[in-house]
């Protein structure tokens, strides 16, 4: 399997910071194995999940074959 670039987006002091690195598995399996759900809030028609990776609050991720621009 060829490497894939995953970029995690973190909320840090009011701005979004990014950290990119290579993975050698599918994006979804890596995310579900390494990024933890820290809190779940039930809304009337949906659920809101909060995630963290190595103690940082994750607000999103990009996963593809190249570095984000």
C-alpha positions in Angstrom: 0.0 0.0 0.0 1.4 3.4 -0.9 1.6 6.1 1.8 -1.3 8.5 2.3 -1.0 12.0 3.8 -3.3 12.7 6.7 -3.6 16.3 8.1 -5.3 16.8 11.4 -6.7 20.3 12.2 -6.5 21.5 15.8 -8.1 24.4 17.6 -5.4 26.3 19.3 -5.9 29.7 21.0 -8.7 30.7 18.7 -7.0 29.6 15.5 -6.8 26.4 13.5 -3.4 24.7 13.3 -2.6 21.7 11.1 -0.2 18.7 11.5 0.5 16.4 8.6 2.1 13.0 8.4 2.1 9.8 6.3 0.0 6.8 7.2 0.1 3.3 5.6 -3.6 2.3 6.1 -7.0 3.7 5.1 -7.9 7.1 6.4 -11.0 6.0 8.3 -9.2 3.1 10.0 -6.3 5.3 11.2 -8.7 8.0 12.4 -10.9 5.5 14.3 -7.9 3.8 15.9 -5.9 7.0 16.9 -8.4 9.8 17.4 -10.6 9.4 20.5 -14.1 10.7 21.1 -13.8 12.8 24.3 -17.4 14.0 24.6 -20.7 13.4 23.0 -23.6 15.8 23.2 -27.1 14.8 22.2 -29.0 17.4 20.2 -32.6 17.3 19.3 -32.1 15.8 15.8 -28.3 14.9 15.8 -25.3 14.1 18.0 -22.3 16.3 18.4 -18.9 14.6 18.9 -15.7 16.1 20.3 -12.4 14.4 19.4 -8.8 14.6 20.6 -5.4 13.3 19.4 -2.4 13.3 21.7 -4.2 15.7 24.1 -5.1 18.2 21.4 -8.7 19.0 20.3 -9.3 17.8 16.7 -11.7 19.9 14.7 -11.3 18.1 11.4 -9.0 16.2 9.1 -8.0 15.9 5.5 -6.8 12.7 4.0 -5.4 12.2 0.5 -2.3 11.5 -1.5 -0.7 15.0 -1.2 0.1 17.8 1.3 -2.7 20.4 1.8 -2.1 23.7 0.1 
